């Protein structure tokens, strides 16, 4: 993960890859994603057995943020 001041700085970065453009996300949106149960519950004893349940909140957050393109589709076991 690289943090940039603006999208303009990302696009001017010498290693910017236009194919990864879908991955540009604001920091506030990253906080929203990581506040989902999928990440919050990682230390709970039943996390592994309930992981499929928790991923629902993560997927809902992705949809709310408009992150529906293939770049954002997690590989669900």
LOPAVEX-218015 format. One record per residue: residue in one letter; residue number from 0; x, y, z of N, C-alpha, C, O in turn. Coordinates in steps of 0.02 Angstrom, whole numbers, always signed. Example, Ala and Ser with C-alpha at 12.3 -4.5 7.8 and 13.67 -1.06 7.14 Angstrom:
LOPAVEX-218015
type	seq	nxx	nyy	nzz	caxx	cayy	cazz	cxx	cyy	czz	oxx	oyy	ozz
A	0	+660	-284	+390	+615	-225	+390	+660	-165	+390	+712	-166	+423;
S	1	+642	-112	+354	+684	-53	+357	+645	+2	+394	+670	+57	+402;
end
This chain:
LOPAVEX-218015
type	seq	nxx	nyy	nzz	caxx	cayy	cazz	cxx	cyy	czz	oxx	oyy	ozz
X	0	+42	-58	+0	+0	+0	+0	+45	+61	+0	+92	+67	+39;
X	1	+29	+107	-44	+64	+171	-47	+14	+226	-31	-42	+225	-56;
X	2	+35	+274	+8	-8	+331	+25	+17	+392	-12	+76	+409	-11;
X	3	-30	+426	-45	-14	+486	-83	-58	+543	-59	-112	+533	-31;
X	4	-35	+604	-72	-72	+663	-51	-135	+673	-93	-186	+697	-68;
X	5	-131	+656	-157	-189	+666	-201	-186	+616	-258	-135	+583	-270;
X	6	-242	+612	-294	-244	+568	-352	-195	+593	-406	-167	+553	-443;
X	7	-187	+657	-409	-139	+686	-457	-68	+661	-444	-31	+645	-490;
X	8	-50	+657	-380	+17	+631	-362	+24	+558	-381	+77	+535	-401;
X	9	-30	+520	-374	-29	+449	-393	-14	+443	-468	+30	+406	-489;
X	10	-52	+481	-507	-45	+477	-579	+23	+502	-604	+47	+481	-657;
X	11	+55	+546	-566	+120	+572	-585	+178	+528	-560	+235	+539	-579;
X	12	+163	+480	-518	+213	+434	-491	+243	+394	-548	+207	+370	-591;
X	13	+308	+388	-550	+342	+354	-605	+322	+280	-611	+326	+252	-665;
X	14	+302	+249	-557	+283	+178	-559	+207	+167	-563	+183	+112	-553;
X	15	+170	+221	-578	+97	+215	-584	+79	+169	-642	+105	+177	-697;
X	16	+35	+122	-629	+12	+75	-681	-62	+88	-693	-103	+75	-649;
X	17	-81	+113	-751	-152	+127	-766	-197	+65	-756	-257	+73	-743;
X	18	-170	+6	-762	-210	-55	-753	-232	-62	-680	-281	-97	-666;
X	19	-198	-29	-634	-215	-33	-563	-257	+27	-540	-265	+38	-480;
X	20	-282	+64	-587	-320	+125	-571	-380	+110	-527	-399	+152	-486;
X	21	-410	+52	-534	-468	+33	-493	-450	+32	-418	-494	+38	-376;
X	22	-387	+23	-403	-365	+17	-334	-355	+83	-298	-340	+83	-238;
X	23	-364	+139	-333	-357	+204	-300	-417	+213	-254	-474	+209	-275;
X	24	-402	+227	-191	-455	+234	-141	-435	+287	-90	-376	+291	-71;
X	25	-483	+326	-67	-469	+377	-17	-459	+344	+51	-487	+291	+65;
X	26	-419	+376	+93	-402	+348	+158	-465	+338	+201	-469	+288	+238;
X	27	-512	+383	+198	-574	+375	+236	-611	+312	+216	-642	+279	+258;
X	28	-608	+294	+152	-641	+233	+128	-604	+171	+152	-635	+119	+165;
X	29	-538	+176	+158	-499	+120	+185	-520	+108	+257	-528	+50	+278;
X	30	-528	+161	+296	-550	+154	+365	-619	+121	+368	-631	+80	+411;
X	31	-663	+139	+322	-730	+109	+320	-726	+34	+308	-760	-5	+341;
X	32	-683	+15	+260	-676	-57	+245	-648	-95	+305	-671	-150	+321;
X	33	-597	-67	+338	-565	-102	+393	-606	-99	+458	-587	-129	+508;
X	34	-661	-62	+457	-704	-62	+516	-759	-116	+512	-799	-124	+558;
X	35	-760	-152	+456	-808	-206	+447	-793	-263	+496	-736	-271	+518;
X	36	-844	-302	+513	-836	-359	+559	-780	-406	+537	-746	-436	+578;
X	37	-773	-412	+472	-722	-458	+444	-653	-444	+473	-614	-490	+483;
X	38	-639	-381	+487	-575	-363	+516	-579	-353	+592	-533	-370	+628;
X	39	-635	-326	+616	-642	-313	+688	-642	-377	+729	-618	-377	+786;
X	40	-669	-430	+703	-678	-492	+742	-619	-540	+737	-624	-597	+760;
X	41	-564	-520	+707	-508	-567	+695	-480	-598	+758	-450	-652	+754;
X	42	-487	-567	+814	-459	-595	+876	-509	-637	+915	-493	-666	+967;
X	43	-571	-641	+890	-621	-680	+926	-607	-755	+916	-580	-776	+865;
X	44	-624	-794	+966	-611	-865	+964	-648	-902	+908	-623	-952	+882;
X	45	-706	-877	+890	-746	-910	+838	-736	-879	+769	-776	-892	+724;
X	46	-684	-839	+760	-674	-804	+697	-672	-851	+636	-706	-840	+587;
X	47	-632	-903	+640	-624	-947	+582	-690	-981	+565	-708	-985	+506;
X	48	-726	-1003	+615	-789	-1038	+601	-844	-990	+576	-892	-1012	+545;
X	49	-838	-925	+591	-889	-877	+571	-864	-829	+517	-898	-780	+501;
X	50	-807	-843	+488	-777	-798	+439	-824	-785	+380	-829	-728	+356;
X	51	-858	-836	+356	-905	-827	+300	-960	-778	+318	-983	-740	+276;
X	52	-982	-778	+380	-1033	-732	+404	-1005	-660	+406	-1038	-613	+385;
X	53	-944	-653	+430	-914	-587	+438	-897	-555	+371	-896	-493	+366;
X	54	-882	-594	+321	-863	-565	+257	-921	-526	+226	-911	-483	+184;
X	55	-982	-542	+246	-1040	-506	+221	-1036	-432	+235	-1055	-392	+192;
X	56	-1013	-413	+295	-1008	-342	+311	-954	-308	+269	-960	-249	+251;
X	57	-901	-344	+253	-848	-317	+211	-873	-307	+140	-861	-255	+110;
X	58	-909	-356	+113	-936	-351	+46	-988	-295	+42	-992	-261	-9;
X	59	-1028	-287	+95	-1077	-232	+96	-1042	-165	+95	-1063	-119	+61;
X	60	-988	-159	+133	-950	-96	+134	-920	-82	+65	-920	-24	+43;
X	61	-896	-133	+31	-870	-124	-37	-924	-98	-83	-912	-51	-122;
X	62	-984	-127	-79	-1039	-105	-121	-1059	-33	-106	-1070	+7	-151;
X	63	-1062	-16	-41	-1079	+52	-20	-1030	+104	-47	-1049	+160	-63;
X	64	-967	+84	-52	-915	+129	-77	-910	+127	-154	-868	+162	-183;
X	65	-951	+86	-185	-950	+81	-258	-891	+42	-285	-872	+50	-342;
X	66	-862	-1	-243	-804	-41	-263	-828	-110	-284	-823	-159	-247;
X	67	-856	-114	-344	-885	-176	-368	-847	-207	-427	-865	-260	-450;
X	68	-796	-174	-450	-758	-199	-507	-714	-258	-485	-703	-266	-425;
X	69	-690	-298	-532	-652	-359	-515	-593	-348	-468	-576	-392	-429;
X	70	-561	-290	-471	-505	-276	-427	-524	-286	-354	-482	-307	-313;
X	71	-586	-271	-336	-608	-272	-267	-644	-336	-248	-668	-342	-191;
X	72	-649	-384	-292	-684	-447	-278	-637	-493	-240	-588	-518	-269;
X	73	-650	-505	-176	-606	-550	-138	-616	-623	-160	-670	-643	-180;
X	74	-563	-659	-154	-567	-731	-167	-595	-764	-104	-561	-767	-53;
X	75	-656	-787	-107	-688	-818	-49	-677	-894	-54	-696	-925	-103;
X	76	-648	-923	-2	-635	-996	-4	-699	-1037	-4	-697	-1098	-6;
end
